[in-house]
Amino acid sequence: MNCRSTFGLVSLALAALWSGAAPAEELVVGLFGGSFADDSKACHIAAFEKKTGAKVAIKLGNSAQFAAAVRATAGKPDFDVVYIDNSLAEQLKTEKLLETIDKAKLTNAPDISPKAFDRDGQYVVFMTAGTVIVYDTTQVKTPPTSWNDLYKPEYAGKLAIGDITGTSGVHLLLALNRMKGGTLANVNPGFEAIKPLAKNSATMYTQADQIVSLFERKEIALAVWYSSRTGVAIDKGLPLAVVYPKEGAVGILPAVAVPKGARNPALALKYIDEVLSRDGQKCFAERDYAGPVNTKVTLSDKAAKIVPYKATFDNMWLPDPVDVAKGMPEWTKRWQREVAR
């Protein structure tokens, strides 16, 4: 090849680089898996990518895993946005591991319930759900009505409960504790109450969508699971039903937060704004059965029967996230000693 040809090829290559579009910005989001991730892509991520030209890189996990990752990389996180239970968000806030969310930069902030925003502006709740009892209607003919019904002999080996690393495990512990007279400062009754359930359960799951295959294979008849996940599973053909226990389901307030030192904080706020938008909230409520925090959203009759809504929401127990955050480290250690198998 002669010099002129070489020069021409180099010139063409440089011209292509200079004239080509700049690489798209990437936003790394820590997201819950399974149907939750699928619905997030459909309702939030696609619209965000179209509006901004950025690309979202998803890393799947649960709240405890994301909290641990943010701690491990303090100030230099692998994530720009994390989805996380509000009690764990409180822990990270106390440890000064979260950025402040500037409401003035969220165009949808005026439409969001004021209760959704952390009082210190460190995170925002983007949906409501409940830890409830879910049962297979082909196996259970008399629906449960109480947390106490989980102890019935016919459910031994046919019940699934969550590990404490997931929200449902914490919530079951606290619900039983409350039912037995305990408080968030004294969870001894809860630990004594959950031990026989753990012993007789088919599994203690760590990822929410593990429950789907267990119900599909009829390996379990009921589970302590999430109202939102149940609605999605019903839409896919599983013969399931939701029970809000008479003592009150435990409210779930998942939040989104920006870890301290995130590489793209401005882009992270645009993503959060999309999650809070009326269209995004409406789509997610109908697909994922997530109670919306955007006050402009109205629910279909189908969604209203499953999500915490009106009477079922009013009867839900919402443990103080500050107290839960304080207790979680010791509860987790104790769970590993006394409950895990």
C-alpha positions as CSV (number, residue, x, y, z in Angstrom):
1,M,0.0,0.0,0.0
2,N,1.5,3.4,-0.9
3,C,1.6,6.4,1.4
4,R,-1.2,8.2,-0.5
5,S,-3.6,5.3,0.1
6,T,-2.6,5.0,3.7
7,F,-3.1,8.7,4.3
8,G,-6.5,8.5,2.6
9,L,-7.7,5.6,4.8
10,V,-6.5,7.4,8.0
11,S,-8.3,10.6,6.9
12,L,-11.5,8.7,6.3
13,A,-11.2,7.0,9.7
14,L,-10.7,10.3,11.4
15,A,-13.5,11.9,9.5
16,A,-15.8,9.1,10.6
17,L,-14.8,9.6,14.2
18,W,-15.3,13.4,14.1
19,S,-18.6,13.3,12.2
20,G,-20.1,10.3,14.0
21,A,-22.5,10.7,16.9
22,A,-21.0,10.8,20.3
23,P,-21.3,7.6,22.4
24,A,-24.6,7.5,24.3
25,E,-24.4,8.3,28.0
26,E,-24.9,5.2,30.2
27,L,-27.0,5.2,33.4
28,V,-26.4,2.2,35.7
29,V,-29.5,1.2,37.6
30,G,-29.8,-1.4,40.4
31,L,-33.2,-2.9,39.7
32,F,-35.3,-5.7,41.2
33,G,-35.5,-8.7,38.9
34,G,-38.2,-10.8,37.2
35,S,-41.5,-9.2,36.2
36,F,-40.5,-6.0,38.0
37,A,-37.6,-5.5,35.6
38,D,-39.7,-6.3,32.6
39,D,-42.3,-3.8,33.6
40,S,-39.7,-1.2,34.4
41,K,-38.2,-1.5,30.9
42,A,-41.7,-1.1,29.4
43,C,-43.0,1.7,31.5
44,H,-39.9,3.8,32.4
45,I,-36.6,2.8,30.8
46,A,-37.9,2.8,27.2
47,A,-39.4,6.3,27.6
48,F,-36.3,7.6,29.4
49,E,-33.9,6.3,26.7
50,K,-36.0,7.8,23.9
51,K,-36.2,11.2,25.6
52,T,-32.6,11.5,26.7
53,G,-30.7,9.4,24.1
54,A,-29.0,7.7,27.1
55,K,-28.8,4.0,27.6
56,V,-29.7,2.2,30.8
57,A,-27.5,-0.6,32.0
58,I,-29.4,-2.8,34.5
59,K,-27.9,-4.7,37.4
60,L,-30.4,-7.0,39.1
61,G,-30.6,-7.7,42.8
62,N,-32.6,-7.0,46.0
63,S,-32.6,-4.2,48.5
64,A,-30.1,-5.8,50.9
65,Q,-27.7,-6.5,48.0
66,F,-27.8,-3.0,46.7
67,A,-27.3,-1.5,50.2
68,A,-24.3,-3.7,50.7
69,A,-22.9,-2.7,47.3
70,V,-23.3,1.0,48.0
71,R,-21.5,0.5,51.4
72,A,-18.7,-1.5,49.9
73,T,-18.0,1.2,47.2
74,A,-18.6,4.2,49.5
75,G,-18.3,7.3,47.5
76,K,-17.4,5.5,44.2
77,P,-20.6,3.5,43.5
78,D,-21.2,1.1,40.7
79,F,-24.7,2.5,40.4
80,D,-26.3,5.8,39.4
81,V,-29.7,4.9,40.7
82,V,-30.7,2.1,43.1
83,Y,-34.2,0.7,43.8
84,I,-34.3,-0.1,47.6
85,D,-36.7,-0.6,50.5
86,N,-37.2,2.7,52.4
87,S,-35.9,1.2,55.6
88,L,-32.6,0.4,53.9
89,A,-32.6,3.8,52.3
90,E,-32.8,5.2,55.8
91,Q,-29.7,3.2,56.8
92,L,-27.7,4.5,53.8
93,K,-28.9,8.1,54.5
94,T,-27.7,7.8,58.1
95,E,-24.3,6.6,56.8
96,K,-24.2,9.6,54.4
97,L,-24.1,7.4,51.4
98,L,-26.8,9.1,49.4
99,E,-27.0,12.2,47.2
100,T,-29.7,14.8,47.9
101,I,-32.6,14.6,45.3
102,D,-33.3,18.2,44.2
103,K,-37.1,18.3,43.9
104,A,-36.8,21.5,41.9
105,K,-35.2,19.5,39.1
106,L,-38.1,17.0,39.0
107,T,-40.8,18.3,36.7
108,N,-43.3,15.8,38.2
109,A,-42.7,16.7,41.8
110,P,-45.8,18.8,42.2
111,D,-48.0,15.8,41.3
112,I,-46.4,13.5,43.8
113,S,-47.8,12.8,47.3
114,P,-45.7,14.8,49.8
115,K,-45.4,11.6,51.9
116,A,-43.4,10.0,49.1
117,F,-40.4,12.2,49.6
118,D,-37.9,11.6,52.4
119,R,-38.0,14.5,54.8
120,D,-34.3,15.1,54.2
121,G,-34.5,14.7,50.4
122,Q,-32.3,11.6,50.2
123,Y,-34.8,9.3,48.5
124,V,-38.3,9.1,47.1
125,V,-40.9,6.4,47.4
126,F,-42.1,5.5,43.9
127,M,-44.9,3.0,44.6
128,T,-46.8,1.3,47.3
129,A,-47.3,-2.5,47.8
130,G,-48.0,-4.9,50.6
131,T,-46.5,-8.0,52.1
132,V,-49.5,-10.3,52.0
133,I,-50.6,-13.9,52.0
134,V,-50.9,-15.5,48.6
135,Y,-52.5,-18.8,47.9
136,D,-53.2,-21.2,45.1
137,T,-57.0,-21.4,44.6
138,T,-56.8,-25.0,43.2
139,Q,-55.1,-26.2,46.4
140,V,-56.6,-24.0,49.1
141,K,-60.3,-24.2,49.3
142,T,-60.8,-22.2,52.5
143,P,-58.9,-18.9,52.1
144,P,-56.7,-17.8,55.0
145,T,-57.7,-14.6,56.7
146,S,-55.0,-14.2,59.4
147,W,-51.3,-14.4,59.8
148,N,-52.2,-17.1,62.4
149,D,-53.5,-19.3,59.5
150,L,-49.9,-19.9,58.4
151,Y,-49.4,-22.3,61.3
152,K,-52.2,-24.7,60.2
153,P,-50.8,-28.3,59.9
154,E,-52.1,-28.7,56.3
155,Y,-49.6,-26.0,55.2
156,A,-46.5,-27.7,56.6
157,G,-44.1,-28.2,53.7
158,K,-46.4,-26.2,51.4
159,L,-45.6,-22.7,52.6
160,A,-42.8,-20.4,51.3
161,I,-41.5,-17.5,53.3
162,G,-38.8,-14.9,52.5
163,D,-35.4,-14.7,54.0
164,I,-34.6,-11.6,56.0
165,T,-32.4,-10.3,53.1
166,G,-35.7,-9.6,51.3
167,T,-38.5,-7.3,52.4
168,S,-41.1,-10.0,52.9
169,G,-38.9,-11.8,55.4
170,V,-38.4,-8.7,57.5
171,H,-42.1,-8.0,57.2
172,L,-43.3,-11.4,58.3
173,L,-41.0,-11.3,61.3
174,L,-42.3,-7.9,62.3
175,A,-46.0,-8.8,61.6
176,L,-45.8,-11.9,63.8
177,N,-43.9,-9.9,66.4
178,R,-46.6,-7.2,66.5
179,M,-49.3,-9.9,66.6
180,K,-47.6,-11.5,69.6
181,G,-47.3,-8.3,71.5
182,G,-43.8,-7.3,70.6
183,T,-42.5,-3.9,69.5
184,L,-39.8,-2.7,67.2
185,A,-37.6,-2.3,70.3
186,N,-38.4,-5.9,71.4
187,V,-38.6,-8.5,68.6
188,N,-38.2,-11.5,70.8
189,P,-41.9,-12.6,70.3
190,G,-41.4,-12.3,66.5
191,F,-38.3,-14.6,66.5
192,E,-40.0,-17.2,68.6
193,A,-43.1,-17.0,66.4
194,I,-41.2,-17.3,63.1
195,K,-39.0,-20.3,64.0
196,P,-41.7,-23.0,63.6
197,L,-42.8,-21.4,60.3
198,A,-39.2,-21.5,59.0
199,K,-38.8,-25.1,60.1
200,N,-42.0,-26.2,58.3
201,S,-41.7,-24.0,55.2
202,A,-40.8,-25.5,51.8
203,T,-38.2,-22.7,51.3
204,M,-37.0,-19.4,52.5
205,Y,-36.6,-17.5,49.2
206,T,-34.1,-14.7,48.5
207,Q,-35.4,-13.5,45.1
208,A,-39.1,-12.6,44.7
209,D,-39.6,-14.4,41.4
210,Q,-38.5,-17.7,42.8
211,I,-42.1,-18.1,44.0
212,V,-43.5,-18.2,40.5
213,S,-41.9,-21.5,39.6
214,L,-42.8,-23.0,43.0
215,F,-46.5,-22.2,42.4
216,E,-46.2,-23.4,38.8
217,R,-44.9,-26.8,39.9
218,K,-47.5,-27.0,42.8
219,E,-44.6,-27.3,45.2
220,I,-46.2,-24.8,47.5
221,A,-49.8,-23.9,48.2
222,L,-49.3,-20.5,49.8
223,A,-46.6,-17.9,50.3
224,V,-45.9,-14.7,52.1
225,W,-45.3,-12.6,49.1
226,Y,-46.0,-9.3,47.4
227,S,-49.3,-7.9,46.2
228,S,-47.7,-6.5,43.1
229,R,-45.9,-9.7,42.1
230,T,-49.1,-11.7,42.6
231,G,-51.1,-9.5,40.2
232,V,-48.5,-10.1,37.5
233,A,-48.5,-13.8,38.1
234,I,-52.3,-13.9,37.9
235,D,-52.1,-12.1,34.5
236,K,-49.8,-14.8,33.3
237,G,-52.3,-17.5,34.2
238,L,-51.5,-18.7,37.7
239,P,-54.5,-19.5,39.8
240,L,-53.6,-17.2,42.7
241,A,-55.5,-14.9,45.1
242,V,-54.3,-12.2,47.5
243,V,-55.3,-12.0,51.2
244,Y,-54.8,-8.9,53.2
245,P,-54.7,-10.4,56.7
246,K,-57.2,-9.0,59.2
247,E,-54.4,-7.9,61.5
248,G,-53.1,-5.8,58.6
249,A,-50.8,-6.4,55.7
250,V,-47.3,-4.8,56.1
251,G,-46.9,-1.9,53.8
252,I,-44.0,-1.8,51.3
253,L,-42.6,1.5,50.3
254,P,-39.9,0.9,47.7
255,A,-37.8,3.9,46.9
256,V,-35.3,5.1,44.4
257,A,-32.1,6.8,45.5
258,V,-28.8,8.2,44.0
259,P,-25.7,6.8,45.7
260,K,-23.1,9.4,46.9
261,G,-20.5,9.9,44.2
262,A,-22.7,8.6,41.3
263,R,-21.1,9.2,37.9
264,N,-24.3,10.7,36.3
265,P,-26.3,12.5,39.0
266,A,-28.0,14.9,36.6
267,L,-29.1,12.0,34.4
268,A,-30.2,10.0,37.4
269,L,-32.6,12.8,38.3
270,K,-34.1,12.7,34.8
271,Y,-34.6,8.9,35.2
272,I,-36.3,9.4,38.6
273,D,-38.5,12.0,37.0
274,E,-39.6,9.5,34.4
275,V,-40.4,6.9,37.1
276,L,-42.6,9.5,38.8
277,S,-44.4,10.7,35.7
278,R,-48.1,10.2,35.3
279,D,-47.7,8.0,32.2
280,G,-44.9,6.0,33.9
281,Q,-46.9,5.6,37.1
282,K,-50.1,4.6,35.3
283,C,-48.3,2.0,33.1
284,F,-46.4,0.5,36.1
285,A,-49.6,0.4,38.3
286,E,-51.5,-1.5,35.6
287,R,-48.7,-3.8,34.6
288,D,-46.9,-4.4,37.9
289,Y,-49.8,-3.7,40.3
290,A,-47.9,-1.0,42.1
291,G,-49.8,1.6,44.0
292,P,-49.0,4.9,42.4
293,V,-47.6,7.9,44.3
294,N,-48.5,10.3,41.5
295,T,-51.8,11.8,42.5
296,K,-52.9,12.3,38.9
297,V,-53.2,8.5,38.3
298,T,-56.4,6.7,38.5
299,L,-56.6,2.9,38.7
300,S,-58.6,0.4,36.7
301,D,-61.0,-1.9,38.7
302,K,-58.7,-4.8,38.0
303,A,-55.7,-3.1,39.6
304,A,-57.7,-1.7,42.4
305,K,-58.6,-5.2,43.6
306,I,-55.0,-6.2,44.1
307,V,-52.9,-3.1,45.0
308,P,-53.2,-1.5,48.5
309,Y,-56.1,0.7,47.8
310,K,-58.7,2.5,50.0
311,A,-59.7,0.1,52.9
312,T,-56.8,-2.3,52.3
313,F,-54.3,0.5,52.3
314,D,-55.9,2.2,55.3
315,N,-55.6,-1.1,57.3
316,M,-52.0,-1.7,56.4
317,W,-49.3,-1.3,59.0
318,L,-46.4,0.9,58.0
319,P,-43.5,0.3,60.4
320,D,-41.3,3.3,61.1
321,P,-38.4,3.1,58.6
322,V,-36.0,4.8,61.0
323,D,-36.7,2.2,63.7
324,V,-36.5,-0.7,61.2
325,A,-33.2,0.7,59.9
326,K,-31.8,0.8,63.4
327,G,-32.9,-2.8,64.2
328,M,-32.0,-4.5,60.9
329,P,-28.3,-5.1,61.5
330,E,-28.9,-7.0,64.8
331,W,-32.1,-8.7,63.5
332,T,-30.1,-10.0,60.5
333,K,-27.4,-11.4,62.7
334,R,-29.9,-13.0,64.9
335,W,-31.8,-14.5,62.0
336,Q,-28.6,-16.2,60.8
337,R,-28.1,-17.7,64.2
338,E,-31.6,-18.7,65.0
339,V,-33.7,-19.0,61.9
340,A,-31.6,-19.6,58.8
341,R,-31.0,-23.2,57.8
